[in-house]
Structure formats: structure tokens, C-alpha cells
């Protein structure tokens, strides 16, 4: 099976097929019809106690749309030890299988409010036994939030996003929970480490995982829907059904009455440690540091077709912020579970002090703009005049000084259109460089366009280029030939030192106003939207901006010690909470605040619906080496996005 994974870029797409392969799958023939059969077995627990007489259903996930099309393969009832086994006909081709347990008696009589789920894995590589409990439920509902229906029970993906679903499964089984034991995965720090004097960063995520499991366990361990615990959980998630439905509602609406629900995690349930106080929202975030000595000022990110994330790095790594550092000379690639890809990080190709510009072309090559970042006191600051290119394996395609054709001058944002044309904003040069079909020999340089410190750019469905001008508070629009559109540059709508720019599926242009603590929306005509600029939701010194597959808008904030992620209702309001309008903040006034966050610049959304942000600078930056140390992933919060992104955002 893994012999088919011939290219470096496909290794993680294939790795999910091998989950549990070493422990095998049981299959046999029924002897009469010759039809193959297979056996899956496991245990259902609530609060670490067996649940007897629970109904367990085995499903095959659908592939014809999000949250639809699951196929029932078999059912069983748990015995007095909570054990079950199901004989079923396996799918003809590898498919995702999962188990749902409802009802049963955990000790206080039958509880119809009990609903739990466990993701078994791919049908050709299943473990002999699987645990289903509150932890497996939280892991599944949060990681697969965008692939699950409102009941929390039906899982499905679109035909074009199998990789997004598989990566979500890989994440929950590798980084969240051990599917065979039902305990937290080895990714997390230990409970002892988390109760120590200086807890590791990812203790925050472990505590939330445990607290959410405790919230479900309080209801599962009760006498039923009318109990105090179930009434609190189901009532505060606007869901009168089961703990499974409630968990999905909470995963997709994490701000629902967090303080009240937190009380359920303090009722002596078994999973610990938990947060010392109620969070402002029930998201789960993970921090990734790569190999621990590579990230120093990650600026921006891009996803390849397999869901691997590529990141720029402003500075040359040094753990001591007081020692002057020069420009970063590596490009970093992480797998969908946050580990260094094979051979990463990559050097060469002229990479030197890369900033905000990174994008992936239709041939899966990675392009990086070398802005010329370095710390104060660097003896040999980078020239800031080139572009670097790598293939999907991390091999440099550009020369040792990078590509310089096209008059680069402190290049920042990069956008690549479906034709493969590479467009770059020259921040100091007040100009745009284009490589036709990604060919440096076909470089074009456009100036006298009304640009003033152009920072970022984005491409709409018509191939038009939209550019943010930090220096004069405007947005310039060019056609595919580099000609200025009528009416451009556009102003108004609260534009204030604009930085990041993104375009939704309707052609609306969203801009982060770095000095306005706000976001501007321009219609495709360049006219400001009613109500623009939009504020609130924790927006403070916004830098990067992204639109998800549901058209909602996400903002990375370069604020100080209180790092936060912000979300606004997008142009398609039916994907927002009921009654919300375009531009209205979905996140609370403090945003999705997290101790994992530093000063954030880049933001990107993957095909699993995870939101990634770059910890670019430390909260209290020392200018000799101010660089941050990691990427942070918020699990399952956003509508999935097509990878790589060529032109405007699309839902796969």
C-alpha cells in the first residue's frame, strides 16, 4: 500500500491509510455466499465505567457531500462489561468507518441522553478493538466538525475533499486521542507536567479536551435527560437530544455559555487536568514548534494539495533574543499533524529574510518572497530583492541568490492565479512584478499604478489583482494584463494602513486595517459595503485575513500580550449564527483568546476547516531577535478551503 506513495508530497495523504495497519484487520468468509465479512470490536464507557445495553452502530462515512451519505454497516448491543462486536461486509474500497453508541446504563438506569462516537479509521487498516467514550467523542466532533451533520452522527465529505476528511481523522487519532485506549494521545504533555511549576504550552489544549469530556460525562453518568447535568448541557446548547448532538453544537458554536458549562467540568468527573477557570470559548488549539530550533518569526503560510503547511521564517533561529540575528534562510514544511515533513526545513534557492509572501502554484511548486528581514545589529542584512522557488520535495529551483529578474524591492505578498502567473507586491518599490507562467525569463514590472507601500494582494474570479496600499490607505485593482481598472485606487470604508487582503466567492474584497482595529469590505465594484469598517470580536492591530469555505472572515491580530483570533460573519449570512449580519463579530469581545498566541501575522485555513496562525513576534519583542516560535492550529472552526488556493477562496 505505502509503495504507492512515491512522491514526498503524497506521503501524508497515504499515511492515513496505514493507521493501525500493524495491528491488522479481521476478515473471513461466511461460507454460504462467499461474501467477505469483517469483525470490529470494542468497549463503550461513560466516566471510565462500562455502559451496558448501549446500542452501537457501525457506519461508513459518505463521500457525496458534507454531513450526508453515511451508510449503516451493522449494529450491536453492549454486554455487562460494555463490550460489543459487529460483523459486517467491508467496503470494496478503503473508506472511513466510525461507531456511534446511544443510550445504555452506566449505573443509574437507562440514559437516552447518552450519545458517544469513536472514529475507527480506514476500513483496510482497523485496530482489533476501539474505545468509545467522552474523550473520543470530543476528539471526533471537534476535529471533524465541518464534516458532521447537526446530530453529530452522520459524517460525510464532498467528492473533492477526501483529503480534508482524512487529514481531520489523522489529526484526531494522532494528536487528540488514542482510539484503542480512549485516553489522550501521546502528543499531549502528561498530567504531571501540566500541574508543574511551568506547564508546557499544549497543556492548555489538553485541559480543554478533558474539560469538554467531563462536561459530557456529567450527563452520561446521570439518570437521564431530566437530571441537572443533562438539563444544563442540553439546555445551554439549544439541543434537546443527546450528548453527541450537544457536543457537535458546541464544537461549531464554541462561545455558547462557556461559564455555565464549565461548572459541569467541576463535578468530580474523571478527566483531568482541566482549566483553572472558565474559558471564553470552547475551542481546542494546538501549538507546533517543528523540531524546536527552526521557527524564528514565521510570517505567513500556504497549504499544498496534501494539506502540508509551508511557512516563511523571518529570522535565523537563535533561542537568545539578546543576540542579533540575521535573515532566516529556511522554508519550513509541517505535515497536517504539525511534524516536520521529510527533509524539512529546506534551505538554498536564495531564501533570506522572507516575510509575508508565500504561495503554491498549479505545479505544486512553492514561491517565497525575500523581503529582507533581520534583527537589529545583524552584521550582514539581506538585500531584500529576490524570489525563491522550491519543488514539492523541498529542492530549490531558484539559484543561490534567488530570482532577481523583475526589479524586486522588499517584496511582500504573493498571489498565483490558475494560469500559474506569479504576482508579487514590491513594498518599497511601489510596484508589482509578474512572472508569466512562473517563468523568471518572462518577468514583467508594473509601476506608476497609484501604489504606495503595497503589502498584500489577492486575485478574484475574473483574474483581476487587488492590492493593499499601506502608505496611502487605498486598494488598487489591476486586470490580468496589469492595467489599472477604472475608479482605482479605491478608498473609503474605513481603510487605514491596510495589510492583509482576501476575496470571497462572491467577489467581495476584505482588508485588515492595521491602524484602525477594523476590517473593511469592498464590493467587486470597489465601493465600500454598508457598515464598513467592521470592528469588535477581538480585532486589534489586525494583520493577516482569510475567508473560509463558508464565506466567514478570520483575522490574525498583531496585538500584544493578549493574543486572540477573530471571526466575522461573512457575506453569506446563513452560515453565521441566527440573526447575524455581514461584518458582525462571531467571536467574543476578546476574540478567541489563547495563551498559545503571540503577535500574529499570517493566517490560513486548510481543507479540514482548521485555522492556522503564525506566531510572528514575541509579546514583548527584543529588536535584536523579536521572532516568535511556532504555528498555532485552531481545530475544526472554519469552512474547509480548497488547497492550494489559486485565485479566490473555494470550498472543495
C-alpha positions as CSV (number, residue, x, y, z in Angstrom):
1,X,0.0,0.0,0.0
2,X,2.6,2.6,1.0
3,X,4.7,1.6,-2.0
4,X,2.2,3.7,-4.0
5,X,3.2,6.8,-2.1
6,X,6.1,7.5,-4.4
7,X,6.2,11.3,-4.1
8,X,7.2,13.2,-1.0
9,X,4.2,15.4,-1.4
10,X,1.7,12.5,-1.0
11,X,3.2,10.7,2.0
12,X,0.7,12.2,4.5
13,X,-2.2,11.6,2.2
14,X,-1.2,7.9,2.2
15,X,-0.3,7.7,5.9
16,X,-3.9,7.8,7.0
17,X,-4.4,4.6,5.0
18,X,-1.8,2.9,7.3
19,X,-3.3,3.8,10.7
20,X,-3.4,0.7,12.8
21,X,-2.0,-1.5,9.9
22,X,0.4,-3.2,12.2
23,X,-2.4,-4.5,14.4
24,X,-4.4,-5.8,11.5
25,X,-8.0,-6.3,10.5
26,X,-10.0,-9.5,11.0
27,X,-11.9,-10.8,8.0
28,X,-13.4,-14.1,6.9
29,X,-15.9,-15.7,4.6
30,X,-19.4,-16.7,5.6
31,X,-19.1,-19.9,3.7
32,X,-22.5,-19.8,2.1
33,X,-22.5,-16.9,-0.3
34,X,-18.7,-16.3,-0.4
35,X,-19.3,-12.6,0.6
36,X,-16.4,-11.3,2.7
37,X,-17.1,-10.3,6.2
38,X,-15.1,-8.5,8.9
39,X,-15.3,-8.0,12.6
40,X,-14.9,-4.9,14.7
41,X,-15.0,-5.0,18.5
42,X,-14.6,-2.5,21.3
43,X,-15.9,-1.1,24.5
44,X,-18.3,1.8,25.4
45,X,-17.6,3.7,28.6
46,X,-19.0,6.7,30.4
47,X,-16.9,8.3,33.0
48,X,-14.5,5.4,32.8
49,X,-17.3,3.0,33.7
50,X,-18.7,0.4,31.3
51,X,-22.1,1.3,29.7
52,X,-24.3,-1.8,29.4
53,X,-27.1,-2.3,26.8
54,X,-25.9,0.7,24.7
55,X,-26.8,0.4,21.0
56,X,-23.7,0.6,18.9
57,X,-23.9,1.3,15.1
58,X,-21.1,1.0,12.6
59,X,-21.1,3.5,9.7
60,X,-19.2,4.1,6.6
61,X,-18.7,7.9,6.0
62,X,-20.3,9.4,3.0
63,X,-18.4,11.0,0.0
64,X,-21.2,12.9,-1.8
65,X,-21.5,15.9,0.5
66,X,-20.7,17.4,3.9
67,X,-22.6,15.7,6.7
68,X,-24.6,13.4,4.4
69,X,-24.5,10.0,2.9
70,X,-23.2,7.8,5.8
71,X,-24.0,4.0,5.3
72,X,-25.0,1.8,8.2
73,X,-22.9,-1.4,8.1
74,X,-24.1,-3.1,11.3
75,X,-25.3,-2.9,14.9
76,X,-24.7,-4.5,18.3
77,X,-25.6,-4.1,21.9
78,X,-23.0,-3.8,24.7
79,X,-22.8,-6.6,27.3
80,X,-22.4,-6.3,31.0
81,X,-18.8,-5.2,30.6
82,X,-19.6,-2.6,28.0
83,X,-18.1,-4.7,25.2
84,X,-19.5,-5.2,21.7
85,X,-18.6,-6.8,18.4
86,X,-20.0,-6.2,15.0
87,X,-19.7,-8.5,11.9
88,X,-20.2,-6.6,8.7
89,X,-19.4,-6.6,5.0
90,X,-16.4,-4.3,4.4
91,X,-16.4,-1.7,1.7
92,X,-14.9,-2.7,-1.7
93,X,-12.5,0.2,-1.5
94,X,-10.8,1.8,1.6
95,X,-13.3,4.0,3.3
96,X,-13.6,5.8,6.7
97,X,-15.5,3.8,9.3
98,X,-16.8,5.1,12.6
99,X,-19.0,3.9,15.5
100,X,-21.9,5.6,17.3
101,X,-23.2,4.5,20.7
102,X,-26.5,5.7,22.1
103,X,-28.4,5.0,25.3
104,X,-27.4,2.3,27.8
105,X,-27.0,2.1,31.5
106,X,-23.8,3.5,33.2
107,X,-25.1,2.7,36.6
108,X,-28.2,4.9,37.2
109,X,-30.5,3.2,34.8
110,X,-31.0,3.6,31.0
111,X,-30.0,7.1,29.9
112,X,-31.4,8.1,26.4
113,X,-29.4,11.3,26.5
114,X,-26.2,9.3,26.1
115,X,-24.6,9.7,22.7
116,X,-20.9,8.9,22.0
117,X,-18.7,8.4,18.9
118,X,-15.4,6.9,18.0
119,X,-13.5,7.1,14.7
120,X,-12.3,3.6,13.8
121,X,-10.1,4.6,10.8
122,X,-9.8,3.4,7.3
123,X,-11.6,0.1,6.5
124,X,-8.4,-1.7,5.3
125,X,-6.4,-0.8,8.4
126,X,-8.6,-1.0,11.5
127,X,-7.5,-1.8,15.1
128,X,-8.8,-5.1,16.6
129,X,-10.5,-3.1,19.3
130,X,-11.7,0.5,19.8
131,X,-12.8,2.5,22.8
132,X,-15.8,4.8,22.7
133,X,-16.1,7.3,25.5
134,X,-16.4,11.1,26.1
135,X,-12.8,11.8,25.1
136,X,-13.1,10.0,21.7
137,X,-16.4,11.9,21.2
138,X,-14.8,15.3,21.8
139,X,-11.9,14.5,19.6
140,X,-14.1,13.4,16.8
141,X,-16.7,16.2,17.0
142,X,-14.1,18.9,17.1
143,X,-11.7,17.6,14.5
144,X,-14.5,16.6,12.1
145,X,-16.8,19.4,12.9
146,X,-17.1,20.6,9.3
147,X,-17.9,17.0,8.1
148,X,-20.6,16.1,10.5
149,X,-24.4,16.9,10.5
150,X,-26.3,18.6,13.2
151,X,-27.0,15.3,15.1
152,X,-23.2,14.8,15.5
153,X,-23.8,11.4,14.0
154,X,-23.7,11.5,10.2
155,X,-20.2,12.1,8.7
156,X,-19.6,12.8,5.0
157,X,-17.4,14.9,2.7
158,X,-17.6,16.2,-0.8
159,X,-16.1,14.1,-3.6
160,X,-13.4,16.8,-4.0
161,X,-12.4,16.8,-0.4
162,X,-11.5,13.3,0.6
163,X,-8.0,14.5,1.7
164,X,-9.6,17.1,4.1
165,X,-11.6,14.4,5.9
166,X,-8.6,12.0,6.0
167,X,-6.4,14.7,7.5
168,X,-9.0,15.5,10.1
169,X,-9.1,11.8,11.1
170,X,-5.3,11.7,11.2
171,X,-5.2,14.7,13.4
172,X,-7.8,13.4,15.9
173,X,-6.1,10.0,16.1
174,X,-2.5,11.3,16.3
175,X,-2.8,14.5,18.3
176,X,-6.0,14.3,20.3
177,X,-6.9,10.7,21.5
178,X,-5.7,7.1,21.4
179,X,-8.6,5.3,19.7
180,X,-7.7,1.9,21.3
181,X,-7.5,3.2,24.9
182,X,-9.8,6.2,24.8
183,X,-7.1,8.3,26.6
184,X,-5.3,11.4,25.4
185,X,-2.8,10.8,22.7
186,X,1.0,10.8,23.3
187,X,1.1,14.3,21.6
188,X,-0.1,15.9,24.8
189,X,2.1,16.6,27.9
190,X,1.4,14.4,30.8
191,X,-0.9,15.4,33.6
192,X,2.1,15.7,35.9
193,X,3.8,18.1,33.6
194,X,0.7,20.2,33.3
195,X,0.4,20.6,37.1
196,X,4.1,21.5,37.4
197,X,5.5,25.0,38.1
198,X,6.0,25.8,34.4
199,X,3.4,23.8,32.4
200,X,4.2,23.2,28.7
201,X,2.2,25.3,26.2
202,X,0.0,22.5,25.0
203,X,-1.4,21.8,28.5
204,X,-4.0,24.5,27.6
205,X,-5.4,22.2,24.9
206,X,-5.2,19.1,27.0
207,X,-7.1,20.9,29.8
208,X,-9.9,21.9,27.4
209,X,-10.1,18.4,25.9
210,X,-10.5,16.9,29.4
211,X,-13.0,19.6,30.5
212,X,-15.2,19.0,27.4
213,X,-15.1,15.3,28.1
214,X,-16.1,15.9,31.8
215,X,-19.0,18.1,30.6
216,X,-20.3,15.2,28.6
217,X,-19.6,12.7,31.3
218,X,-21.6,14.7,33.8
219,X,-24.7,14.0,31.7
220,X,-23.7,10.4,30.7
221,X,-23.2,9.5,34.3
222,X,-26.6,10.8,35.3
223,X,-30.1,9.4,35.5
224,X,-31.1,10.9,32.1
225,X,-32.3,14.0,30.3
226,X,-34.2,15.4,33.3
227,X,-31.1,15.3,35.5
228,X,-29.4,18.6,36.5
229,X,-26.3,17.8,34.4
230,X,-28.2,16.9,31.3
231,X,-30.6,19.8,31.6
232,X,-27.6,22.2,31.9
233,X,-25.8,20.7,28.9
234,X,-28.7,20.2,26.6
235,X,-30.4,23.4,27.5
236,X,-27.3,25.6,27.1
237,X,-26.5,24.1,23.7
238,X,-30.1,24.6,22.5
239,X,-30.3,20.9,21.9
240,X,-32.8,18.6,23.5
241,X,-31.3,15.4,22.2
242,X,-28.1,13.6,23.2
243,X,-24.6,14.4,24.4
244,X,-23.5,13.7,20.9
245,X,-25.7,16.3,19.4
246,X,-24.7,18.8,22.2
247,X,-21.0,18.2,21.6
248,X,-21.4,18.9,17.8
249,X,-23.4,22.1,18.6
250,X,-20.7,23.2,21.0
251,X,-17.9,22.4,18.5
252,X,-19.5,24.6,15.9
253,X,-20.7,27.3,18.3
254,X,-17.9,27.4,20.9
255,X,-19.0,30.6,22.6
256,X,-22.3,29.1,23.9
257,X,-22.5,29.8,27.6
258,X,-18.9,28.7,28.4
259,X,-19.1,29.7,32.1
260,X,-22.3,27.7,32.8
261,X,-21.0,24.6,31.0
262,X,-17.7,24.9,32.8
263,X,-19.4,24.1,36.1
264,X,-20.2,20.6,34.8
265,X,-16.4,20.0,34.5
266,X,-16.1,20.7,38.2
267,X,-18.4,18.0,39.4
268,X,-15.8,15.3,40.1
269,X,-15.8,13.7,36.6
270,X,-12.7,11.6,35.8
271,X,-10.7,13.5,33.2
272,X,-8.0,15.9,34.4
273,X,-6.4,18.3,34.5
274,X,-8.9,20.9,33.5
275,X,-8.7,24.7,33.1
276,X,-8.4,26.7,36.4
277,X,-11.3,28.9,35.2
278,X,-13.9,29.0,32.5
279,X,-12.5,29.8,29.1
280,X,-14.2,32.4,26.9
281,X,-15.0,29.8,24.2
282,X,-14.7,26.0,23.8
283,X,-12.2,25.9,21.0
284,X,-9.2,23.5,21.0
285,X,-5.9,24.9,19.8
286,X,-2.5,23.2,19.3
287,X,0.9,24.7,19.2
288,X,3.6,23.4,16.9
289,X,7.3,24.3,17.2
290,X,8.6,21.9,14.5
291,X,11.9,20.5,15.5
292,X,12.2,23.1,18.3
293,X,15.1,25.0,16.7
294,X,13.7,26.3,13.4
295,X,10.9,28.8,13.9
296,X,12.0,32.3,14.4
297,X,9.4,34.7,13.2
298,X,7.1,32.7,10.9
299,X,5.5,35.3,8.7
300,X,2.9,33.6,6.6
301,X,1.7,30.1,5.4
302,X,0.3,28.2,2.4
303,X,-1.2,24.7,2.1
304,X,-0.2,22.2,-0.6
305,X,-2.6,19.7,-2.2
306,X,-2.0,17.2,0.6
307,X,-2.6,19.6,3.4
308,X,1.0,20.1,4.4
309,X,1.7,23.6,5.5
310,X,4.6,25.7,4.3
311,X,5.8,28.7,6.2
312,X,8.2,31.5,5.8
313,X,10.7,32.4,8.6
314,X,11.8,36.0,9.1
315,X,14.9,35.4,11.1
316,X,17.8,32.9,11.5
317,X,16.9,30.8,14.6
318,X,18.5,31.7,17.9
319,X,17.0,30.9,21.3
320,X,18.6,34.0,22.9
321,X,16.6,37.2,21.9
322,X,19.5,39.4,23.0
323,X,21.9,38.1,20.3
324,X,21.4,39.9,17.0
325,X,20.1,37.6,14.3
326,X,20.0,38.0,10.5
327,X,17.6,36.9,7.9
328,X,16.0,33.5,8.1
329,X,17.5,31.1,5.5
330,X,15.0,28.3,5.6
331,X,11.5,27.5,4.5
332,X,9.6,25.2,6.9
333,X,7.1,22.5,5.9
334,X,4.9,20.7,8.5
335,X,2.6,17.7,8.0
336,X,-1.1,18.0,8.8
337,X,-0.3,16.8,12.4
338,X,2.4,19.5,12.9
339,X,5.5,17.5,12.4
340,X,8.4,18.4,10.2
341,X,7.9,16.9,6.7
342,X,10.6,14.6,5.5
343,X,13.8,16.6,4.9
344,X,12.3,19.9,6.2
345,X,13.3,22.6,6.9
346,X,14.7,23.5,3.5
347,X,17.4,26.0,2.6
348,X,19.0,27.3,-0.5
349,X,17.4,29.0,-3.5
350,X,18.3,32.4,-2.2
351,X,15.9,32.3,0.8
352,X,17.0,35.2,3.1
353,X,14.7,37.1,5.5
354,X,11.4,36.0,3.9
355,X,8.3,37.9,5.1
356,X,4.6,37.7,4.3
357,X,4.9,36.3,0.8
358,X,4.4,32.6,0.2
359,X,2.2,30.8,-2.3
360,X,1.9,27.4,-4.2
361,X,1.5,27.2,-8.0
362,X,-0.5,24.8,-10.1
363,X,2.6,22.6,-10.5
364,X,2.9,22.3,-6.7
365,X,6.0,24.5,-6.5
366,X,6.4,26.8,-3.6
367,X,7.2,30.5,-4.1
368,X,8.7,32.7,-1.4
369,X,9.4,36.5,-1.4
370,X,12.6,37.6,0.3
371,X,11.7,40.9,2.0
372,X,15.0,41.2,3.8
373,X,14.1,40.8,7.5
374,X,16.9,40.8,10.1
375,X,17.2,41.7,13.7
376,X,18.8,44.9,14.9
377,X,22.5,44.6,14.9
378,X,22.7,42.0,12.1
379,X,26.2,42.3,10.5
380,X,25.0,41.2,7.0
381,X,21.4,42.2,6.5
382,X,19.7,40.5,3.4
383,X,19.4,42.6,0.2
384,X,15.6,42.1,0.0
385,X,15.5,41.9,-3.7
386,X,14.6,38.3,-4.8
387,X,12.1,35.5,-5.1
388,X,12.8,31.8,-4.2
389,X,11.2,28.7,-5.6
390,X,11.1,25.1,-4.3
391,X,9.5,22.0,-5.7
392,X,7.2,19.8,-3.7
393,X,10.1,17.8,-2.2
394,X,11.8,20.9,-0.9
395,X,14.5,21.1,-3.5
396,X,15.4,24.6,-4.5
397,X,14.6,25.5,-8.1
398,X,15.9,29.1,-7.9
399,X,19.6,30.0,-7.9
400,X,21.7,30.7,-4.8
401,X,20.8,34.4,-4.9
402,X,17.2,33.8,-5.8
403,X,15.4,35.1,-8.9
404,X,16.1,38.8,-9.3
405,X,14.6,39.4,-12.7
406,X,11.7,41.9,-12.4
407,X,13.1,44.6,-10.2
408,X,12.2,43.3,-6.7
409,X,12.4,45.8,-3.9
410,X,11.4,44.5,-0.4
411,X,8.8,42.0,-1.9
412,X,6.0,41.0,0.4
413,X,2.7,39.4,-0.6
414,X,2.5,36.8,-3.4
415,X,-0.6,35.7,-5.3
416,X,-0.7,33.0,-8.0
417,X,-3.6,32.7,-10.5
418,X,-5.0,29.5,-12.0
419,X,-2.8,30.0,-15.1
420,X,0.3,29.9,-12.9
421,X,1.2,33.6,-13.2
422,X,3.1,34.7,-10.1
423,X,2.3,38.2,-8.8
424,X,4.4,40.0,-6.2
425,X,4.0,43.3,-4.3
426,X,7.2,45.3,-4.0
427,X,6.7,47.1,-0.7
428,X,9.5,49.7,-1.1
429,X,9.4,49.8,-4.8
430,X,5.7,50.9,-5.1
431,X,5.3,48.4,-7.9
432,X,4.2,44.9,-8.9
433,X,6.3,42.1,-10.5
434,X,4.8,39.3,-12.5
435,X,6.3,36.1,-13.7
436,X,4.2,34.8,-16.6
437,X,3.5,31.1,-16.1
438,X,6.0,31.2,-13.2
439,X,8.9,31.9,-15.6
440,X,11.5,34.4,-14.5
441,X,12.6,34.8,-18.1
442,X,9.1,36.3,-18.8
443,X,9.2,38.8,-15.9
444,X,7.1,42.0,-16.2
445,X,7.4,45.0,-14.0
446,X,4.4,47.4,-13.4
447,X,4.9,50.8,-11.8
448,X,3.0,54.2,-11.8
449,X,-0.2,52.4,-10.7
450,X,-1.0,54.6,-7.7
451,X,0.7,52.2,-5.4
452,X,2.2,53.4,-2.1
453,X,3.9,50.7,0.1
454,X,1.9,47.8,-1.4
455,X,1.8,45.0,1.0
456,X,-0.5,42.2,0.1
457,X,-2.5,41.1,-3.0
458,X,-5.3,38.7,-4.0
459,X,-6.8,37.5,-7.2
460,X,-10.6,37.4,-8.0
461,X,-12.5,35.0,-10.1
462,X,-12.0,37.2,-13.2
463,X,-8.3,37.2,-12.8
464,X,-8.1,40.8,-11.5
465,X,-5.5,41.7,-9.0
466,X,-6.4,43.6,-5.8
467,X,-3.5,45.2,-3.8
468,X,-3.5,46.8,-0.4
469,X,-1.5,50.1,-0.1
470,X,-0.3,50.6,3.4
471,X,1.1,54.1,2.6
472,X,-2.0,55.8,1.3
473,X,-5.0,53.9,2.7
474,X,-6.2,52.7,-0.7
475,X,-6.8,49.5,-2.7
476,X,-5.6,49.3,-6.3
477,X,-7.2,46.9,-8.8
478,X,-5.4,45.7,-11.9
479,X,-6.7,43.5,-14.7
480,X,-4.8,40.3,-15.8
481,X,-2.6,42.4,-18.1
482,X,-1.5,44.8,-15.3
483,X,-3.7,47.7,-16.4
484,X,-5.4,49.9,-13.7
485,X,-9.2,49.5,-13.5
486,X,-11.5,52.5,-13.8
487,X,-12.0,54.1,-10.4
488,X,-8.9,52.6,-8.9
489,X,-7.4,53.2,-6.5
490,X,-10.4,52.8,-4.2
491,X,-10.6,54.5,-0.8
492,X,-13.3,54.8,1.9
493,X,-14.9,52.2,4.1
494,X,-12.5,52.8,6.9
495,X,-9.3,51.9,5.1
496,X,-6.5,52.6,7.5
497,X,-3.0,51.4,6.7
498,X,-4.3,48.2,5.1
499,X,-2.3,45.0,5.3
500,X,-3.8,41.6,4.6
501,X,-6.3,41.2,1.8
502,X,-8.7,38.3,0.8
503,X,-11.5,37.8,-1.6
504,X,-14.6,35.7,-1.0
505,X,-16.6,33.6,-3.5
506,X,-18.9,36.5,-4.3
507,X,-16.0,38.7,-5.3
508,X,-16.1,40.9,-2.2
509,X,-12.7,42.2,-1.0
510,X,-11.9,42.0,2.7
511,X,-9.0,44.1,4.1
512,X,-7.3,44.2,7.5
513,X,-6.8,47.8,8.7
514,X,-3.7,47.7,10.9
515,X,-4.2,51.1,12.5
516,X,-8.0,51.0,12.6
517,X,-8.6,47.9,14.7
518,X,-11.1,47.1,12.0
519,X,-11.9,45.2,8.7
520,X,-13.1,46.9,5.5
521,X,-15.2,45.1,2.9
522,X,-15.3,46.4,-0.7
523,X,-17.8,45.1,-3.2
524,X,-16.4,43.8,-6.5
525,X,-17.0,47.4,-7.9
526,X,-14.6,48.8,-5.3
527,X,-17.5,50.5,-3.4
528,X,-17.4,50.1,0.4
529,X,-20.0,47.9,1.9
530,X,-22.7,49.3,4.1
531,X,-21.5,49.4,7.7
532,X,-17.8,49.1,6.8
533,X,-15.4,49.2,8.6
534,X,-16.3,46.4,10.9
535,X,-15.0,46.2,14.5
536,X,-15.2,44.1,17.5
537,X,-14.7,40.4,18.1
538,X,-11.2,41.0,19.5
539,X,-9.9,42.8,16.4
540,X,-6.8,44.8,17.5
541,X,-3.9,45.6,15.1
542,X,-5.2,43.1,12.5
543,X,-2.6,41.9,10.1
544,X,-3.5,38.7,8.2
545,X,-7.0,38.0,6.9
546,X,-8.6,34.9,5.4
547,X,-12.1,33.9,4.1
548,X,-13.2,30.3,4.8
549,X,-15.3,28.0,2.8
550,X,-18.5,29.3,4.5
551,X,-17.5,32.9,3.5
552,X,-16.9,33.9,7.1
553,X,-13.8,36.1,7.7
554,X,-10.9,35.3,10.0
555,X,-8.4,37.8,11.3
556,X,-4.9,37.4,12.8
557,X,-4.1,40.1,15.3
558,X,-0.7,41.6,16.0
559,X,-1.8,42.8,19.4
560,X,0.5,42.5,22.4
561,X,0.3,40.1,25.4
562,X,-3.3,39.1,24.9
563,X,-3.2,37.1,21.7
564,X,-6.5,36.4,20.0
565,X,-8.1,35.2,16.8
566,X,-11.1,37.0,15.4
567,X,-14.1,35.9,13.3
568,X,-16.6,38.0,11.5
569,X,-19.9,37.0,9.8
570,X,-19.3,37.0,6.0
571,X,-21.3,38.0,3.0
572,X,-23.4,34.7,3.1
573,X,-25.1,35.2,6.4
574,X,-26.9,31.8,6.6
575,X,-23.5,30.3,7.6
576,X,-23.4,32.6,10.6
577,X,-25.3,32.3,13.9
578,X,-29.1,33.0,13.5
579,X,-29.8,36.8,13.2
580,X,-26.2,37.8,12.5
581,X,-25.4,40.3,9.7
582,X,-22.4,40.7,7.5
583,X,-19.4,42.1,9.4
584,X,-20.9,41.3,12.8
585,X,-18.3,39.7,15.1
586,X,-18.9,36.0,15.9
587,X,-16.0,35.8,18.4
588,X,-16.5,37.4,21.8
589,X,-15.1,40.9,22.6
590,X,-11.7,39.4,23.5
591,X,-11.7,37.1,20.4
592,X,-10.7,33.5,20.7
593,X,-8.1,34.4,23.3
594,X,-5.3,31.9,23.9
595,X,-2.1,31.7,25.9
596,X,-0.6,29.9,22.9
597,X,-0.7,33.1,20.8
598,X,2.0,35.7,20.4
599,X,1.8,38.6,17.9
600,X,0.2,37.0,14.8
601,X,0.7,37.9,11.2
602,X,-0.2,35.2,8.7
603,X,-3.4,33.2,8.8
604,X,-4.5,30.3,6.6
605,X,-7.4,27.8,6.5
606,X,-7.0,24.2,5.4
607,X,-9.3,21.6,3.7
608,X,-10.2,20.2,7.1
609,X,-11.6,23.5,8.4
610,X,-8.7,24.2,10.7
611,X,-7.5,27.8,11.2
612,X,-3.7,28.3,11.4
613,X,-2.0,31.4,12.6
614,X,1.7,32.4,12.7
615,X,3.3,33.4,16.0
616,X,5.5,36.0,14.2
617,X,6.8,38.2,17.1
618,X,7.0,37.6,20.8
619,X,4.6,39.6,23.0
620,X,7.5,41.7,24.3
621,X,9.8,41.8,21.3
622,X,13.5,42.5,21.7
623,X,14.5,44.0,18.4
624,X,17.8,42.1,18.1
625,X,15.6,39.0,17.7
626,X,11.9,39.6,18.1
627,X,10.8,36.4,16.3
628,X,8.0,34.1,17.5
629,X,8.4,30.4,17.9
630,X,5.5,28.5,16.4
631,X,2.4,28.0,14.4
632,X,-1.0,27.5,16.2
633,X,-3.8,25.5,14.9
634,X,-7.5,26.0,15.9
635,X,-9.3,22.8,15.2
636,X,-12.4,22.5,13.0
637,X,-13.7,26.1,13.4
638,X,-13.9,27.1,9.7
639,X,-15.4,26.1,6.4
640,X,-12.9,23.9,4.5
641,X,-10.9,25.7,1.8
642,X,-9.5,24.2,-1.5
643,X,-5.8,23.5,-1.3
644,X,-3.7,25.1,-2.8
645,X,-5.5,28.4,-3.2
646,X,-5.3,29.8,-6.7
647,X,-7.5,32.8,-7.0
648,X,-10.4,33.5,-4.6
649,X,-11.3,31.0,-1.9
650,X,-13.3,28.0,-2.9
651,X,-14.9,25.3,-0.8
652,X,-13.8,21.9,-2.1
